[in-house]
Amino acid sequence: MFRQKEIYGTVAVKMCLFPLVFYEICQFLQVPHDITLTMSILPTLPSMAVIVMLAQNQRSAGNYAAGMLLVTTLCSIVTIPLVCLGLG
């Protein structure tokens, strides 16, 4: 599971790039700072465990979903502090 490159691409976009871009868009639209900060930090959290159950229930890539959950959980240890530093 750790050798699949698309998982790391997803982690980079979902957990690093999206929060920073979203923060800048909210700053441009003058959304209140506390709302902007909260909504920018939420994507850095790991994926929900229910995604694995839904994938298995639909008979669709349950193992891939479980691997993605594991990788996002491990990467969140690094991405949450990085994004918080990037947001200032």
Kinemage of the C-alpha trace (Angstrom):
@kinemage 1
@onewidth
@group {chain A} dominant
@subgroup {mainchain}
@vectorlist {calphas} color= white
{ca met a 1} P 0.000 0.000 0.000
{ca phe a 2} L 2.847 2.415 0.765
{ca arg a 3} L 4.312 1.933 -2.724
{ca gln a 4} L 1.314 3.351 -4.622
{ca lys a 5} L 2.273 6.836 -5.770
{ca glu a 6} L -1.284 8.041 -6.353
{ca ile a 7} L -1.958 7.827 -2.624
{ca tyr a 8} L 0.801 10.336 -1.908
{ca gly a 9} L -0.490 12.608 -4.655
{ca thr a 10} L -3.904 12.530 -3.059
{ca val a 11} L -2.413 13.268 0.354
{ca ala a 12} L -0.412 16.190 -1.046
{ca val a 13} L -3.453 17.742 -2.718
{ca lys a 14} L -6.081 16.957 -0.053
{ca met a 15} L -4.042 17.587 3.046
{ca cys a 16} L -1.495 20.238 2.008
{ca leu a 17} L -2.412 22.150 -1.144
{ca phe a 18} L -6.191 22.441 -0.763
{ca pro a 19} L -6.152 23.977 2.754
{ca leu a 20} L -3.653 26.671 1.729
{ca val a 21} L -5.538 27.565 -1.471
{ca phe a 22} L -8.857 27.564 0.390
{ca tyr a 23} L -7.394 29.878 3.031
{ca glu a 24} L -6.253 32.357 0.392
{ca ile a 25} L -9.650 32.302 -1.337
{ca cys a 26} L -11.435 32.948 1.963
{ca gln a 27} L -9.024 35.795 2.744
{ca phe a 28} L -9.775 37.313 -0.664
{ca leu a 29} L -13.533 37.016 -0.029
{ca gln a 30} L -13.072 38.544 3.455
{ca val a 31} L -14.622 35.633 5.351
{ca pro a 32} L -14.143 36.065 9.130
{ca his a 33} L -10.722 34.819 10.227
{ca asp a 34} L -11.889 32.217 12.769
{ca ile a 35} L -14.177 30.576 10.209
{ca thr a 36} L -11.452 30.674 7.573
{ca leu a 37} L -8.911 29.099 9.908
{ca thr a 38} L -11.268 26.344 11.057
{ca met a 39} L -12.398 25.461 7.539
{ca ser a 40} L -8.797 25.457 6.310
{ca ile a 41} L -7.593 23.060 8.994
{ca leu a 42} L -10.418 20.522 8.546
{ca pro a 43} L -9.086 19.040 5.251
{ca thr a 44} L -5.764 18.254 6.958
{ca leu a 45} L -7.486 15.710 9.196
{ca pro a 46} L -7.400 12.014 8.245
{ca ser a 47} L -10.158 10.528 6.129
{ca met a 48} L -13.151 9.110 7.962
{ca ala a 49} L -13.184 5.397 8.825
{ca val a 50} L -16.716 5.104 7.467
{ca ile a 51} L -15.289 5.422 3.942
{ca val a 52} L -13.817 1.924 4.273
{ca met a 53} L -17.177 0.517 5.359
{ca leu a 54} L -18.978 2.243 2.508
{ca ala a 55} L -16.462 0.956 -0.029
{ca gln a 56} L -16.801 -2.613 1.258
{ca asn a 57} L -20.578 -2.335 1.348
{ca gln a 58} L -20.615 -1.245 -2.307
{ca arg a 59} L -18.119 -4.018 -3.200
{ca ser a 60} L -15.682 -1.384 -4.391
{ca ala a 61} L -11.948 -1.171 -3.556
{ca gly a 62} L -12.271 -1.754 0.179
{ca asn a 63} L -8.580 -2.544 0.524
{ca tyr a 64} L -7.615 0.634 -1.317
{ca ala a 65} L -9.889 2.686 0.952
{ca ala a 66} L -8.363 1.050 4.032
{ca gly a 67} L -4.868 1.842 2.760
{ca met a 68} L -5.836 5.436 2.076
{ca leu a 69} L -7.231 5.738 5.595
{ca leu a 70} L -3.976 4.402 7.044
{ca val a 71} L -1.785 6.695 4.951
{ca thr a 72} L -3.858 9.831 5.638
{ca thr a 73} L -3.820 9.067 9.358
{ca leu a 74} L -0.044 8.686 9.404
{ca cys a 75} L 0.535 11.729 7.187
{ca ser a 76} L -1.740 13.916 9.307
{ca ile a 77} L 0.933 13.815 12.002
{ca val a 78} L 3.054 15.929 9.668
{ca thr a 79} L 0.509 17.784 7.537
{ca ile a 80} L -1.515 19.361 10.347
{ca pro a 81} L 1.495 21.212 11.853
{ca leu a 82} L 2.808 22.134 8.380
{ca val a 83} L -0.494 23.635 7.285
{ca cys a 84} L -0.846 25.488 10.598
{ca leu a 85} L 2.614 26.965 10.080
{ca gly a 86} L 1.702 27.894 6.519
{ca leu a 87} L -1.469 29.636 7.645
{ca gly a 88} L 0.422 31.695 10.200
